[in-house]
């Protein structure tokens, strides 16, 4: 099963200005449509490191849903547990400025509740032999509970990302059962009821170390955009990983690729600092392209002793 990834699929509709972006005004530009969603991107990122993840998710009954499954199959993602339902796809609409940063976005979430029934029927089959579990914390609450029960039953590590922190806050108490939680600086502020936007990496590292210890979170990573990322664990370890310096074209998917790198590293024997370094490399490979996911790598490029399977 490799790493089992659970989460939603979105269609990303992205607008780019052809000249200087005018906030609140009419902007001539181009519009691209790509497959997206935090967990869908993560599954493809993991597959692009020549690992073989299993994606547990949903798509709709349209041709777009078929295209999503076909693309994942082409990247050697196991799609056996992707359901097809009428409201199985979400939509993310975003406008980018001239620096490749999102300046406005709105999203429509899919209905992920059918995953609860899927896990009731096939949870043992999915999780028994997996290498680890990655999930979106803002899935249906009962779905998250099920995943954590299976993780405990089979002794699997769980790593969590987030696509909507407002929803994820309702599952905040689950963080004590998650081996590593990854979010960005703004999301960390929501999680800990504070404003961290102007904090330096050194300040953020100290804050995170204190918060992780007091909240009894096993480990947590906070990404800080171009400044890099900080990490801390309940055992007292903390540190900073600077971002790679590359030309930024589109930041979409960079956080997902970072998370994929952290999950890959922690699954296959790397320390938290080394796993964050893998995440930083994958994120850098995404932001210098127009795609939402990283290009192809071999596990050995990250010091991973994992056989490449067909």
Backbone bond lengths (Angstrom), bond angles and torsions (degrees), N, CA, C in turn:
res aa  C-N    CA-C-N  psi(-1)  N-CA   C-N-CA  omega(-1)  CA-C   N-CA-C  phi
1 X - - - 1.467 - - 1.529 112.44 -
2 X 1.349 118.88 -19.65 1.452 120.26 -175.64 1.519 110.54 61.74
3 X 1.333 116.97 -148.93 1.463 121.89 173.89 1.527 108.29 -79.72
4 X 1.329 116.93 126.04 1.465 120.91 176.30 1.521 108.64 -89.37
5 X 1.323 116.41 124.09 1.463 123.05 -179.13 1.526 108.46 -111.94
6 X 1.330 116.65 128.55 1.465 121.14 179.68 1.519 110.05 -121.59
7 X 1.335 116.35 131.34 1.447 119.55 177.66 1.515 112.10 168.40
8 X 1.309 115.64 -170.73 1.457 122.25 -173.03 1.527 112.21 -96.54
9 X 1.327 114.81 161.31 1.467 122.67 173.57 1.523 108.34 -112.79
10 X 1.314 115.31 135.79 1.458 121.60 176.65 1.521 109.65 -122.86
11 X 1.312 116.01 155.25 1.453 121.77 164.37 1.523 106.55 -98.60
12 X 1.337 116.92 120.47 1.456 121.64 -179.06 1.526 109.91 -93.90
13 X 1.323 116.16 122.34 1.466 122.08 175.75 1.527 106.43 -110.37
14 X 1.343 116.02 115.39 1.458 120.91 -169.45 1.528 110.75 -122.39
15 X 1.341 115.92 129.18 1.453 121.49 179.18 1.513 111.53 -109.15
16 X 1.349 117.01 133.70 1.460 123.08 -178.83 1.530 109.56 -123.50
17 X 1.330 119.05 130.03 1.472 120.64 178.60 1.530 111.29 -72.65
18 X 1.325 116.17 146.47 1.460 121.12 177.32 1.530 111.63 -89.43
19 X 1.340 116.54 -16.72 1.463 121.25 176.48 1.527 107.88 -135.79
20 X 1.320 117.14 -165.61 1.466 120.27 -177.99 1.531 110.52 -56.73
21 X 1.332 116.03 126.33 1.460 121.07 -177.98 1.522 110.62 -68.97
22 X 1.340 116.27 132.70 1.465 122.48 179.20 1.528 108.88 -110.96
23 X 1.325 118.85 105.12 1.470 120.53 178.74 1.523 111.24 -59.55
24 X 1.317 116.20 130.64 1.452 120.85 178.57 1.510 114.42 77.79
25 X 1.336 117.81 -0.67 1.455 121.02 -178.45 1.514 112.12 -111.68
26 X 1.321 115.94 -179.29 1.465 121.62 175.76 1.524 108.79 -83.57
27 X 1.329 116.30 131.19 1.454 121.08 -177.51 1.522 109.98 -126.27
28 X 1.319 116.29 121.09 1.459 119.77 172.50 1.520 108.36 -72.14
29 X 1.319 116.83 141.35 1.457 118.85 -178.66 1.507 111.93 -174.47
30 X 1.311 115.36 -160.20 1.461 121.36 177.20 1.522 108.54 -124.86
31 X 1.315 116.06 155.31 1.459 122.06 -179.27 1.521 108.81 -125.30
32 X 1.343 115.81 125.70 1.462 121.81 178.26 1.518 109.64 -112.53
33 X 1.321 116.50 150.85 1.465 122.22 175.74 1.517 108.70 -127.25
34 X 1.342 116.68 123.66 1.460 121.49 -178.37 1.524 109.55 -136.68
35 X 1.321 116.06 161.48 1.467 120.99 173.72 1.519 108.43 -73.18
36 X 1.334 116.37 135.39 1.453 120.16 -178.94 1.512 112.37 -146.57
37 X 1.319 114.33 -155.33 1.460 121.36 -172.47 1.517 108.94 104.12
38 X 1.316 117.14 135.81 1.465 122.02 -175.91 1.526 111.52 -51.75
39 X 1.322 117.25 -55.51 1.467 120.15 -174.41 1.524 112.62 -72.18
40 X 1.339 117.35 -34.62 1.466 119.01 176.09 1.522 110.07 -61.56
41 X 1.346 116.07 -44.11 1.461 119.93 177.37 1.524 111.47 -61.99
42 X 1.340 115.81 -43.23 1.470 120.08 -179.59 1.524 110.75 -60.75
43 X 1.333 117.17 -44.54 1.466 120.54 179.88 1.528 110.97 -60.12
44 X 1.333 116.69 -43.32 1.468 119.27 180.00 1.524 111.15 -69.89
45 X 1.342 117.88 -37.21 1.464 120.70 176.64 1.533 110.94 -59.75
46 X 1.327 116.12 -45.43 1.466 120.38 179.51 1.526 109.80 -61.69
47 X 1.337 115.97 -43.76 1.465 120.13 178.74 1.522 111.67 -63.10
48 X 1.332 117.38 -31.63 1.459 121.19 -179.06 1.525 113.48 -75.97
49 X 1.325 116.39 -6.24 1.463 121.13 169.76 1.533 108.63 -97.97
50 X 1.320 114.82 20.65 1.470 123.98 177.83 1.523 112.20 59.54
51 X 1.323 116.00 31.96 1.454 121.98 169.30 1.524 106.56 -102.10
52 X 1.297 118.72 168.93 1.459 121.03 -171.47 1.522 110.28 -124.32
53 X 1.340 117.19 80.08 1.463 120.13 -178.56 1.527 112.36 -75.87
54 X 1.309 115.19 162.92 1.461 123.26 171.81 1.523 107.85 -111.85
55 X 1.326 117.63 128.83 1.457 121.84 -177.98 1.514 110.14 -107.11
56 X 1.332 116.36 120.35 1.464 123.28 177.41 1.518 107.12 -105.06
57 X 1.337 116.76 112.43 1.454 119.19 -171.62 1.521 110.74 -163.50
58 X 1.344 115.17 -164.11 1.456 122.16 178.27 1.522 109.57 -140.41
59 X 1.329 115.69 151.62 1.464 122.44 166.84 1.523 107.08 -136.28
60 X 1.329 117.02 173.85 1.458 118.81 178.43 1.522 111.11 -92.16
61 X 1.318 116.49 -171.88 1.465 121.19 -174.99 1.524 113.28 -95.09
62 X 1.326 117.38 10.99 1.459 120.86 -178.34 1.526 111.52 -88.69
63 X 1.316 115.22 178.45 1.456 120.45 176.08 1.514 112.64 -64.05
64 X 1.337 116.53 -28.96 1.467 119.55 177.59 1.528 109.97 -64.15
65 X 1.333 116.44 -42.40 1.462 119.81 177.06 1.514 111.51 -59.25
66 X 1.320 116.45 -41.77 1.468 120.85 177.03 1.519 110.70 -62.90
67 X 1.338 116.56 -42.08 1.465 120.58 179.60 1.525 111.58 -62.00
68 X 1.338 116.51 -39.72 1.467 120.35 178.77 1.527 110.24 -59.48
69 X 1.334 116.43 -48.89 1.464 120.85 -178.91 1.524 110.66 -64.15
70 X 1.331 117.12 -43.13 1.464 120.48 -179.13 1.528 111.61 -61.44
71 X 1.335 116.88 -42.68 1.462 119.61 -179.82 1.520 111.42 -64.59
72 X 1.342 116.65 -43.37 1.457 120.01 178.94 1.527 110.71 -63.43
73 X 1.325 116.84 -40.94 1.467 119.77 176.45 1.525 111.15 -60.49
74 X 1.319 116.65 -40.28 1.465 120.35 179.28 1.520 112.24 -63.51
75 X 1.335 115.79 -28.04 1.465 120.52 177.90 1.535 111.37 -92.08
76 X 1.315 116.82 9.46 1.465 123.76 175.35 1.528 112.65 66.65
77 X 1.339 114.43 37.17 1.465 121.23 168.89 1.523 107.71 -90.65
78 X 1.334 117.27 134.42 1.459 121.38 175.88 1.526 108.98 -73.46
79 X 1.335 116.39 113.67 1.470 121.66 -176.85 1.534 112.42 -106.52
80 X 1.314 117.47 18.23 1.469 120.89 -176.33 1.526 112.76 -62.46
81 X 1.339 117.71 -20.39 1.464 120.67 -175.22 1.526 111.70 -114.96
82 X 1.318 116.81 31.40 1.459 121.47 172.08 1.527 108.29 -97.73
83 X 1.332 116.48 119.24 1.458 121.84 179.74 1.529 110.29 -85.15
84 X 1.319 116.46 154.15 1.460 121.78 173.42 1.525 107.79 -113.95
85 X 1.337 116.27 115.52 1.462 122.46 -178.62 1.527 109.06 -134.54
86 X 1.338 118.51 158.42 1.471 120.45 -177.11 1.525 114.46 -57.58
87 X 1.341 117.58 -35.12 1.469 121.15 -177.99 1.525 110.56 -114.89
88 X 1.336 115.60 42.74 1.461 120.04 -173.62 1.512 115.99 -87.39
89 X 1.337 118.66 -7.56 1.464 122.13 -179.65 1.521 111.12 -115.46
90 X 1.329 116.18 138.11 1.452 121.08 172.60 1.522 110.11 -97.94
91 X 1.326 115.98 171.28 1.462 121.82 178.13 1.521 109.19 -131.70
92 X 1.340 115.66 134.51 1.471 121.82 176.72 1.518 107.87 -123.73
93 X 1.324 116.55 119.77 1.459 122.73 -178.51 1.521 108.52 -111.89
94 X 1.340 117.38 123.74 1.466 120.36 -175.46 1.520 111.20 -139.40
95 X 1.329 115.00 148.85 1.461 122.88 173.53 1.531 107.78 -117.95
96 X 1.335 116.01 133.71 1.454 121.80 -177.10 1.529 110.78 -107.73
97 X 1.341 115.42 149.71 1.463 119.24 175.17 1.532 109.42 -89.63
98 X 1.308 117.21 -171.86 1.457 121.18 -176.02 1.524 113.51 -74.25
99 X 1.329 117.29 -11.53 1.460 121.43 177.42 1.524 112.45 -96.36
100 X 1.350 116.43 5.98 1.452 119.85 179.75 1.514 114.29 80.03
101 X 1.335 117.14 12.46 1.462 121.52 179.45 1.532 109.96 -97.65
102 X 1.325 115.74 146.23 1.468 120.55 177.27 1.527 108.75 -70.93
103 X 1.333 116.57 125.07 1.464 119.46 177.56 1.526 112.19 -107.33
104 X 1.326 118.21 -15.55 1.470 121.74 174.66 1.520 108.27 -160.29
105 X 1.327 116.40 142.25 1.468 119.92 179.93 1.518 110.12 -155.81
106 X 1.315 115.26 153.02 1.460 121.79 173.76 1.524 107.26 -146.67
107 X 1.313 116.44 146.00 1.465 118.78 -177.17 1.520 111.25 -136.84
108 X 1.315 114.39 152.88 1.462 122.84 174.14 1.522 107.18 -119.97
109 X 1.331 116.80 116.19 1.458 121.33 -175.07 1.527 110.81 -79.20
110 X 1.333 116.92 146.43 1.463 120.07 174.02 1.529 110.33 -79.79
111 X 1.304 115.73 169.50 1.462 121.72 174.87 1.525 108.35 -87.80
112 X 1.333 116.76 106.91 1.467 120.74 -177.85 1.528 113.19 -98.09
113 X 1.330 117.40 5.90 1.470 119.92 -177.24 1.534 113.75 -59.97
114 X 1.350 120.88 -30.08 1.470 118.79 178.04 1.528 114.37 -60.72
115 X 1.333 117.96 -17.01 1.462 119.49 178.15 1.524 111.55 -64.60
116 X 1.329 116.39 -28.77 1.461 119.72 179.85 1.522 110.97 -60.93
117 X 1.315 116.46 -46.27 1.466 120.81 178.91 1.532 110.94 -67.55
118 X 1.328 116.94 -38.06 1.464 119.98 178.19 1.527 111.08 -59.29
119 X 1.334 116.77 -43.44 1.460 120.09 -179.33 1.518 111.75 -69.74
120 X 1.325 117.03 -32.32 1.467 119.53 175.60 1.525 110.64 -61.62
121 X 1.332 116.18 -37.99 1.459 120.69 -176.28 1.531 112.81 -83.53
122 X 1.335 116.84 -37.87 1.462 119.29 -169.38 1.529 113.89 -128.12
123 X 1.321 117.49 14.44 1.454 120.91 -177.40 1.518 113.86 -57.75
124 X 1.324 117.44 -45.77 1.467 119.60 179.84 1.527 110.89 -61.17
125 X 1.295 116.16 -43.09 1.465 122.26 179.45 1.529 110.98 -61.43
126 X 1.327 116.88 -38.95 1.460 121.56 -176.46 1.522 111.74 -74.47
127 X 1.331 118.02 -43.95 1.459 121.01 -167.86 1.530 115.44 -98.46
128 X 1.302 117.86 -20.52 1.467 120.00 -172.25 1.521 113.04 -54.00
129 X 1.322 117.61 -45.58 1.463 121.01 -174.11 1.525 113.34 -111.93
130 X 1.323 118.11 17.76 1.467 119.35 -179.50 1.526 110.25 -76.84
131 X 1.340 115.99 162.88 1.467 121.26 179.64 1.524 111.72 -84.47
132 X 1.309 117.07 -33.74 1.467 123.42 175.72 1.526 107.55 -171.43
133 X 1.336 116.19 179.78 1.464 121.36 -176.14 1.525 109.24 -129.85
134 X 1.328 116.42 132.72 1.466 122.18 173.06 1.525 107.95 -122.82
135 X 1.322 116.85 130.99 1.462 118.89 -178.92 1.512 111.38 -144.42
136 X 1.331 115.03 159.02 1.461 121.81 171.65 1.524 108.08 -83.47
137 X 1.308 116.01 126.39 1.463 120.10 -177.99 1.519 112.04 -67.35
138 X 1.341 117.71 -19.71 1.461 120.30 -177.23 1.527 113.14 -94.27
139 X 1.327 118.06 17.73 1.460 120.28 168.42 1.530 109.12 -66.61
140 X 1.338 116.25 174.47 1.470 119.56 177.07 1.531 109.75 -52.63
141 X 1.318 116.35 139.95 1.466 120.47 -174.75 1.521 111.77 -58.22
142 X 1.325 117.34 -40.80 1.459 120.62 -179.86 1.527 110.99 -66.73
143 X 1.327 117.07 -34.28 1.465 120.39 177.38 1.522 110.34 -64.17
144 X 1.329 116.82 -44.97 1.462 120.67 179.06 1.528 110.25 -61.84
145 X 1.338 116.63 -42.22 1.469 120.28 177.79 1.525 111.02 -59.13
146 X 1.332 116.55 -43.57 1.454 120.41 179.66 1.524 111.12 -60.95
147 X 1.323 116.20 -45.87 1.470 120.18 -179.19 1.521 110.32 -59.45
148 X 1.323 116.83 -44.31 1.460 120.08 -178.88 1.527 111.46 -66.10
149 X 1.327 117.23 -33.86 1.469 120.04 176.82 1.529 110.48 -65.86
150 X 1.319 116.67 -44.35 1.464 119.78 178.83 1.529 111.23 -66.25
151 X 1.319 116.95 -37.17 1.460 120.25 178.51 1.526 110.90 -61.80
152 X 1.322 115.93 -42.15 1.465 120.08 178.23 1.519 110.55 -67.86
153 X 1.322 116.72 -40.79 1.465 121.53 -178.93 1.517 111.88 -59.90
154 X 1.329 116.56 -41.61 1.463 120.98 -174.66 1.526 113.64 -106.40
155 X 1.332 117.52 5.91 1.459 120.73 176.26 1.517 114.15 65.65
156 X 1.335 117.84 42.21 1.456 122.16 -177.10 1.534 111.13 -102.90
157 X 1.320 115.64 142.14 1.461 120.18 173.87 1.528 109.60 -72.31
158 X 1.332 114.92 144.86 1.463 121.02 179.55 1.525 109.21 -123.06
159 X 1.322 115.81 129.35 1.461 122.49 176.03 1.524 108.21 -119.26
160 X 1.314 116.27 141.00 1.460 118.48 -173.71 1.521 111.85 -129.20
161 X 1.340 114.38 135.57 1.457 123.17 170.15 1.522 107.24 -110.79
162 X 1.328 116.79 -176.70 1.455 120.32 -179.24 1.526 108.65 -149.40
163 X 1.330 115.78 142.46 1.464 119.27 173.81 1.524 111.29 -112.84
164 X 1.324 118.09 -24.49 1.460 122.39 177.62 1.526 108.11 -138.52
165 X 1.327 116.04 100.33 1.462 119.93 -175.03 1.527 112.55 -67.04
166 X 1.329 117.42 -28.13 1.464 119.26 178.55 1.519 111.07 -61.21
167 X 1.340 116.25 -39.83 1.462 120.64 176.46 1.521 110.07 -74.03
168 X 1.325 116.79 -42.03 1.457 121.04 -178.07 1.526 112.38 -61.14
169 X 1.330 117.16 -27.60 1.463 120.22 179.33 1.523 111.86 -59.01
170 X 1.348 116.62 -27.93 1.455 120.46 178.17 1.527 111.75 -71.24
171 X 1.329 117.39 -11.90 1.468 122.33 178.20 1.530 110.81 -112.58
172 X 1.314 117.19 18.98 1.465 121.94 -173.62 1.524 112.66 -55.40
173 X 1.321 116.92 -35.92 1.460 120.44 -178.00 1.530 112.39 -67.98
174 X 1.351 117.27 -16.08 1.464 120.33 178.97 1.527 112.19 -74.80
175 X 1.325 117.63 -15.85 1.464 120.55 -174.70 1.524 112.58 -61.14
176 X 1.318 117.34 -26.43 1.459 119.79 178.78 1.528 112.35 -68.25
177 X 1.341 116.63 -16.25 1.459 121.30 179.39 1.535 112.64 -101.69
178 X 1.328 116.61 3.77 1.462 121.39 -177.02 1.517 109.51 -107.19
179 X 1.322 116.91 128.32 1.461 121.03 -173.53 1.522 112.83 -66.25
180 X 1.322 117.46 -36.40 1.467 119.99 176.05 1.521 109.08 -151.51
181 X 1.325 115.64 128.99 1.463 122.35 178.31 1.518 108.21 -112.59
182 X 1.339 116.57 131.92 1.465 121.92 -177.98 1.522 109.35 -121.40
183 X 1.331 116.81 130.05 1.464 121.32 176.17 1.522 108.69 -150.68
184 X 1.332 116.97 174.64 1.457 118.98 178.15 1.529 110.81 -94.44
185 X 1.319 115.37 179.02 1.457 121.87 -173.06 1.530 112.11 -63.12
186 X 1.315 116.81 -42.68 1.460 120.47 179.28 1.524 110.95 -65.44
187 X 1.336 116.58 -42.58 1.465 121.03 179.26 1.524 111.41 -64.69
188 X 1.336 116.91 -36.37 1.463 120.35 176.82 1.524 110.57 -63.17
189 X 1.332 116.49 -36.62 1.462 119.81 176.68 1.513 112.14 -61.99
190 X 1.340 116.87 -41.45 1.456 120.69 176.50 1.527 110.62 -64.79
191 X 1.325 116.19 -41.56 1.466 120.64 -177.40 1.522 111.96 -62.30
192 X 1.341 115.90 -39.23 1.467 120.49 -175.87 1.532 113.10 -108.69
193 X 1.350 116.45 15.58 1.471 122.65 174.68 1.523 112.27 54.41
194 X 1.329 115.48 53.09 1.459 120.73 -179.71 1.529 108.73 -152.17
195 X 1.316 116.60 174.46 1.460 122.50 178.94 1.528 108.39 -116.37
196 X 1.332 116.18 112.89 1.457 120.76 -176.40 1.526 113.03 -109.74
197 X 1.330 117.86 9.35 1.466 120.79 -170.55 1.524 113.48 -60.18
198 X 1.326 117.94 -32.19 1.467 120.93 -176.95 1.522 112.92 -100.15
199 X 1.317 117.43 9.95 1.463 120.17 -178.02 1.535 111.02 -77.71
200 X 1.322 115.66 142.79 1.459 121.09 173.71 1.525 108.79 -79.13
201 X 1.332 118.31 163.41 1.471 119.32 176.27 1.529 112.94 -55.15
202 X 1.337 117.55 -40.56 1.464 119.92 -179.90 1.523 111.02 -64.03
203 X 1.316 116.18 -42.29 1.468 120.02 178.29 1.521 110.73 -66.04
204 X 1.327 116.21 -42.87 1.460 120.73 -178.27 1.525 111.11 -66.18
205 X 1.319 117.24 -36.49 1.468 120.77 178.29 1.525 110.56 -61.76
206 X 1.329 116.57 -45.47 1.470 120.31 -179.53 1.525 111.34 -65.61
207 X 1.335 116.05 -41.54 1.467 120.53 178.76 1.519 110.54 -62.85
208 X 1.328 116.14 -46.01 1.463 120.11 -177.92 1.519 110.85 -63.84
209 X 1.318 117.40 -41.55 1.467 120.56 179.50 1.529 110.54 -58.98
210 X 1.321 116.48 -43.46 1.472 120.22 179.10 1.524 111.31 -65.92
211 X 1.330 116.71 -44.64 1.465 120.46 -176.86 1.520 112.79 -67.51
212 X 1.319 116.64 -40.74 1.461 120.61 179.38 1.525 110.38 -63.44
213 X 1.325 116.45 -41.12 1.464 120.13 179.66 1.525 111.23 -66.35
214 X 1.323 116.99 -45.28 1.469 119.64 -176.28 1.524 112.00 -71.69
215 X 1.349 117.32 -31.30 1.468 120.84 179.96 1.520 112.58 -90.03
216 X 1.337 117.25 -2.64 1.467 122.52 179.80 1.537 112.14 56.94
217 X 1.328 115.79 42.96 1.457 121.86 175.21 1.520 107.80 -89.97
218 X 1.327 119.97 123.94 1.472 121.01 -175.71 1.520 114.08 -50.71
219 X 1.325 117.90 -49.79 1.464 121.06 173.34 1.518 108.96 -161.34
220 X 1.324 114.95 155.87 1.464 120.18 -175.68 1.522 109.10 -151.77
221 X 1.332 115.53 145.60 1.461 122.29 176.91 1.522 107.97 -126.38
222 X 1.322 116.72 135.50 1.467 122.34 176.79 1.522 108.44 -119.08
223 X 1.325 116.33 119.05 1.458 120.57 177.86 1.527 108.99 -84.61
224 X 1.350 114.97 145.91 1.460 121.33 -174.69 1.528 111.55 -128.74
225 X 1.327 115.74 36.10 1.456 119.82 178.22 1.516 112.28 60.81
226 X 1.332 116.20 -132.33 1.459 120.79 -177.79 1.506 114.72 -67.34
227 X 1.339 117.52 -12.21 1.470 120.53 178.83 1.519 112.29 -80.67
228 X 1.342 117.44 -20.39 1.462 120.38 -179.07 1.519 111.99 116.43
229 X 1.315 117.07 -142.85 1.464 121.73 -178.39 1.522 109.53 -150.62
230 X 1.325 115.47 150.90 1.466 121.16 174.43 1.520 108.46 -118.46
231 X 1.310 115.83 152.88 1.456 120.90 -179.32 1.523 109.71 -137.68
232 X 1.325 115.63 156.56 1.466 121.41 177.05 1.515 108.82 -157.68
233 X 1.317 116.33 151.88 1.458 121.54 177.07 1.519 109.84 -130.33
234 X 1.320 115.41 159.86 1.462 120.50 -179.25 1.524 111.38 -65.33
235 X 1.332 117.38 -19.12 1.462 121.09 178.91 1.521 112.51 -77.21
236 X 1.336 117.72 -7.53 1.459 121.37 177.41 1.519 114.67 108.45
237 X 1.331 117.88 -7.44 1.460 121.38 179.15 1.525 109.75 -74.62
238 X 1.322 117.36 137.45 1.458 121.18 174.54 1.519 109.15 -153.63
239 X 1.337 116.00 160.91 1.451 118.92 -179.07 1.516 112.34 -178.82
240 X 1.321 114.81 -174.88 1.464 122.99 -175.47 1.524 109.27 -136.63
241 X 1.329 116.00 136.75 1.462 122.23 176.08 1.530 107.51 -121.26
242 X 1.337 118.26 114.56 1.468 119.22 -179.20 1.520 111.67 -69.61
243 X 1.324 115.93 152.74 1.467 120.60 176.69 1.522 109.78 -74.85
244 X 1.326 116.39 149.64 1.456 121.39 174.73 1.530 109.15 -72.85
245 X 1.309 116.01 142.82 1.462 120.61 -178.94 1.527 109.84 -89.94
246 X 1.313 116.26 104.90 1.464 122.44 178.65 1.521 109.08 -135.48
247 X 1.318 116.05 163.66 1.465 120.68 177.04 1.530 109.15 -74.26
248 X 1.325 117.02 123.87 1.463 121.99 -176.01 1.523 110.11 -87.08
249 X 1.340 115.76 123.99 1.456 121.77 174.29 1.528 110.25 -109.19
250 X 1.334 117.19 -45.76 1.465 122.04 -176.87 1.521 107.31 -155.78
251 X 1.336 117.06 121.14 1.463 120.75 -176.28 1.527 113.36 -85.06
252 X 1.347 117.87 -4.55 1.464 120.31 -179.16 1.523 110.83 -58.26
253 X 1.318 116.84 129.06 1.456 121.11 176.55 1.511 114.57 89.07
254 X 1.341 117.95 -7.36 1.470 119.76 -178.50 1.527 111.20 -64.11
255 X 1.336 116.11 -43.54 1.460 119.14 178.74 1.518 112.41 -64.90
256 X 1.332 116.29 -35.27 1.465 120.50 178.07 1.524 110.42 -66.00
257 X 1.343 116.04 -42.88 1.464 120.24 178.63 1.526 110.51 -64.77
258 X 1.347 116.65 -38.64 1.468 119.86 177.00 1.519 109.72 -59.98
259 X 1.331 115.80 -48.12 1.465 119.68 178.90 1.520 111.04 -58.69
260 X 1.339 117.40 -44.01 1.463 120.65 179.88 1.528 110.48 -57.66
261 X 1.335 116.44 -42.05 1.459 119.72 178.72 1.511 112.71 -63.14
262 X 1.335 116.48 -42.09 1.468 120.38 178.14 1.530 110.33 -62.97
263 X 1.335 116.21 -46.02 1.471 120.23 -179.63 1.525 111.19 -63.17
264 X 1.322 116.95 -42.24 1.465 120.80 178.43 1.524 110.07 -60.41
265 X 1.327 115.99 -50.10 1.460 119.47 -177.61 1.518 112.93 -60.88
266 X 1.337 117.11 -47.68 1.465 120.66 -177.86 1.523 111.79 -69.32
267 X 1.326 117.13 -27.40 1.467 119.97 177.80 1.514 111.96 -72.11
268 X 1.328 115.86 -38.43 1.465 119.94 -171.04 1.529 113.23 -111.02
269 X 1.341 116.13 35.55 1.451 120.60 163.58 1.514 118.02 96.20
270 X 1.326 118.98 5.73 1.455 120.66 179.95 1.534 110.94 -89.27
271 X 1.339 115.61 155.20 1.458 121.03 175.76 1.531 109.55 -72.67
272 X 1.324 116.72 169.13 1.459 120.48 177.79 1.531 111.65 -61.80
273 X 1.348 120.19 -46.10 1.471 119.40 177.11 1.530 112.61 -60.06
274 X 1.320 117.53 -43.34 1.466 120.62 -180.00 1.525 111.05 -66.63
275 X 1.327 116.93 -36.08 1.461 120.86 178.57 1.530 110.76 -66.58
276 X 1.334 116.69 -38.65 1.469 120.11 176.09 1.525 110.92 -65.24
277 X 1.316 116.99 -33.71 1.463 120.42 177.33 1.524 110.52 -65.87
278 X 1.330 117.20 -40.44 1.465 120.25 174.83 1.523 109.71 -60.99
279 X 1.334 115.91 -44.52 1.459 120.11 178.33 1.517 112.43 -59.52
280 X 1.322 117.10 -40.48 1.458 121.35 179.78 1.532 111.32 -63.87
281 X 1.320 116.53 -40.10 1.474 120.13 178.65 1.525 111.41 -66.58
282 X 1.331 116.90 -42.44 1.460 119.12 179.59 1.526 110.97 -66.82
283 X 1.326 117.26 -40.45 1.465 120.44 179.03 1.524 110.72 -61.79
284 X 1.314 116.96 -42.53 1.463 120.89 179.84 1.521 111.65 -62.47
285 X 1.321 116.52 -33.66 1.467 120.05 -179.29 1.525 112.18 -72.28
286 X 1.334 116.90 -18.56 1.466 121.60 -179.65 1.518 111.65 -86.96
287 X 1.323 117.73 -43.50 1.467 120.05 -170.54 1.522 113.28 -72.56
288 X 1.319 118.09 -13.33 1.464 119.47 178.34 1.529 111.63 -95.21
289 X 1.343 116.97 14.00 1.463 121.90 176.64 1.527 109.16 -133.62
290 X 1.328 116.37 174.64 1.468 121.16 176.41 1.519 112.00 -92.90
291 X 1.326 117.75 -2.26 1.457 120.42 -179.09 1.522 109.93 -83.61
292 X 1.344 115.86 163.45 1.467 121.21 179.73 1.521 112.64 -90.29
293 X 1.331 117.56 -6.46 1.459 121.09 -172.72 1.521 110.42 -132.16
294 X 1.331 114.91 166.35 1.460 120.10 -178.24 1.528 111.33 -76.68
295 X 1.328 117.53 158.94 1.460 120.49 173.67 1.525 110.42 -75.44
296 X 1.313 116.98 -175.75 1.462 121.90 -177.53 1.523 111.69 -75.82
297 X 1.329 115.76 135.80 1.454 124.00 172.70 1.523 108.40 -132.51
298 X 1.321 116.56 164.87 1.454 122.13 169.21 1.520 109.10 -104.39
299 X 1.337 119.20 146.32 1.472 120.75 179.98 1.524 113.22 -53.96
300 X 1.339 116.64 -36.81 1.459 120.42 -178.50 1.514 113.76 -61.92
301 X 1.338 117.72 -22.19 1.466 120.19 178.12 1.523 111.94 -67.55
302 X 1.320 116.43 -17.44 1.466 121.64 178.18 1.532 111.35 -111.65
303 X 1.325 116.16 15.43 1.460 120.15 179.71 1.510 113.81 71.58
304 X 1.343 116.89 24.81 1.464 121.28 -178.71 1.531 110.03 -97.15
305 X 1.295 116.00 127.78 1.461 121.37 177.77 1.526 108.99 -94.87
306 X 1.329 115.30 70.08 1.463 122.12 -178.01 1.526 107.60 -124.52
307 X 1.324 118.28 123.11 1.472 119.52 -179.37 1.520 111.95 -65.21
308 X 1.318 116.40 142.23 1.461 122.15 176.29 1.518 108.11 -85.38
309 X 1.339 116.14 122.62 1.460 120.93 -178.19 1.522 110.07 -107.10
310 X 1.309 115.73 146.34 1.467 120.40 176.79 1.522 110.46 -73.00
